[in-house]
Amino acid sequence: MNDDEKFFNAARITPLAMEVHKDCIGDISRKFAKGNRFPYFQRVVFEDDRKNTWWLTYMVKSKSDKKKGHMYTFCYTMYEVQKKKEDGSNKYDGNTGKGVLLFDPIAMNKKLNGEHINVMFVVNDIIPHAFNRYTQRYLKPKGKENIEFQRKVESMMARWGHFDVFGDVSSDKHGDYPYDVFMIGGGMLRGQMETGNLIRFYTYVDGDMMFDNQVERQDEMRKEYYEWMRKGMFDVNNKH
């Protein structure tokens, strides 16, 4: 599947994802009202007409978000890569494993309906190498390297934020449009593909691998992000 196909595949299943969302949001909201451990997740699994499995996932990050009605929604499908090294060793390279195509179906639905939203809709392609590094550098030191893959996705999303804190990044290896994404205690390197609406995430770096000025800027932008986030963008009471 090429980059254009990855993006349009997400756009294609958005109406189905919204049907599933409308059918389950009442029950999901009631479950969240009773939840007391955070971050708190609920998943709904469905198949598209091509028998691809999708996970529609709801998340409340904190008790404070629960009180304010902030619920986050993301939808993803998994894919698997089996790639041998080119050195003739018959060993698998670092991008072997599971990756995901992940997007916000509510934002996509608004985009498809021509509604104004203040962020560009994108599909995130988080490749196996990024999950391998996330497992090695973040989950393994916590003894969580063997948790199910869906929980790895949820762990990553619970720490997600969109901040350019890494400064200059060489574009030679990672495409013509290098960007960076902040995560609580770390970050991910990404590149924007020619398709424009597809962002590929290549790797994960832990907080102790970052420079002091990056950590300082990270703290500043975290505050700015949470202020933006609480303006109602992810309010469960918003019209979906």
N, C-alpha and C positions, 0 to 999 in steps of 0.2 A: 504494500500500500504506500503510494507516494504522499508527499506532504499535502497536496490539494485534496486527495481522497480522504486523508485523516481528518482534515478540517470539515469537509462537506459531509462526512459520515456522522460527525457529531451534530451538525446542523440538521441532518436528515432524521435523526432519532429524537430531536427535541420535542416535537408534538407528542410522541409516545411518552417521553419522560414526564411531560407536563400532565398527561392523563394520569399516569401513575402517581404523580405528586398530588394532584387534586383529590384522588381517591384515598390517599393515606395521610394527608397533612393533619386532619383532625385527630386521628389516633396518635400520630407522632407527637403532636402538641400536648396531648394528655399525658403521654409517657414522660415527656420532658418536664412537665409540671411536677411529676413525682420524683424526678431524678435528683440525687444529692451528691453525686461524685462527678468531678469535672477534670478534664473535658469529658463530656457525655455524648455518646454517639447512638444513632439508630440507623440501620441499613434496610433498604428495600431492594430486593433483587428482581430483575425482569429480563426478558429476552426480546430482541428485535426480530424483524421478519427474516433475518439472515442467520438466526440462531446464535448471535453474539450475546454474551451475558454482560449486563450492565449493573453496577452498584450505585443506586441513588442513596446518598449518604447525608444525614443531617447531624449537625454538631452544635453544641453550646459549650463555649470554652471555659466559662467561669460562673460562679454564683452571681457575680455582678451582672454578667450578660443575661443570665436567666431572669433576674429581676427586671431588666430593661427590655426583655423580649427579643434579644438579639439571637437569631438562629442563622447558621451558615449552611449552605446547601452546595454539594458538588456531586457530579456524576462521572463515572469512569468505567472503562472496560480495560481488561488486561490483555497483554500480548506477551509472547515468549520468543526469545532469541537464543539460538544455539550457533555460536560462531567460533571456529577454530583459529588459533594463531597462525600467522603466515610464515612462521619460522621453521615449519616442518616438524615441530615437536609433538603434534597431534593433541596438544592441550587447548582447552577453551580460553578465549581471551576475556578481558575484564568486562565486556558488554554482554556476556552470556547470562541469561536469567530472565526475570519478569520485569516488564515495564508497563506503563499505563498511558492511555489517552484520557485526559481529565478536563472537565469544563463545568461552568455554572449554568445549568439549564434554565434558570429563571432569567438570568441576564441574556442568554441566547434567545429565549422566547421574546423578550422585549425588543431585542435587536431585529428579529425576524418580523415582528409586528410594527416596526418603524417607530417605536417609542424612543424618546430621548433618554439615554443613560450616560452618566458622566465618566464612564470607563470604556475603553475599547474591549470588545469581546474577543477572547482568544481561546484556542484549544491548547492545552499544555501536554506536550509529549515528554514524559519523564522516563528516560531510557533506563535499561537494566543497570548500566554502570553507575548511575546516580543512586539507585536503590542499594547496589552492592556497597558503595562507599558510605551511604547513610547507615547501613547495617553494621559495617566494620567500625566506623568512627563514632557513631552515636549510640546505637542499640546494644552492641556487644559489650561495651564497658558497663552497661547497666544490667547485663545478663538477660537481655531480651532479643538476642539475635535469632532465636528460633520461633518467635511468635508468628502467627499466620500472616500471610501477605496483606490481607485487608487491614489488619491492625497496623502494619508498617505504613500503609497509605494514610491511615487516620492519624498516626503519630506525626507524620510529616505535615499533614494539613493543620494539625493543632498548633504547629510552630511557624506557620506560614505568614509572610509579610512581604510587601513589594517595595523594597528600598534599594537604591543604587548607592552602595557604600564601599565598593571595592576599588573605585578609581579606574585607572587605565588597565585594560585587559587586552592582550594580543588577540587579534581577530584571525590570525593565521590558521589556528586549529579549530576554532569554534564558529566559523561563518563570518559574514561581512558585518553583522550587527550585534556586537557583544553587549550584553546587559548582565546585571547581577541581581540576585534576589536575597533579601535578608530573611533569616530564620532565627528565632530566639535561640541564642547560643551558637549560631553558625550561619552558613549561607550556601547558596547554590549558584553555579555558573550556568548561564543560559545564553542562547543565541536565537534571534528572530529569523525565521526562514523566509525564503523568497515569497511564499504564499501570503506573508504579511500577518495573518491571523493565527499562525502556528508558532508557538514558542517551544523550543527543545531544551530540556534541562540535562546537562552533561555530567555533572558531578556534584558532590556535597563536600564542604569543608567545615570542620568543627571550629568552635570559637577560639581555641588555643592556637589555631593556625592563622588567625587574622592579626593584622597590625593594630597597634594601639589607636591610631587615628581612625581606623575602620570601626573599632569597637565604640569609640566616642561618638562617631557619626551615627552609628547604629542606634545608640541610646536616644539621640536627638530625634531621629526619624521614627523611632517606635512611638514616641509621644505624639508626633504629627499624624502618624498612621491611625492610632487609636481615636484621635479626635475626629478625623475624617470618617472613620468606620462607624462612629456613634451618631452620625447625622441621619441615620435611618436607612442606609443602604441595605443592611442585613436584618432589618426589623421583621420579625415574624408576622407582625400585624400589617405590613405592607401588602398591597394587592399583588398576587402572584399570577 
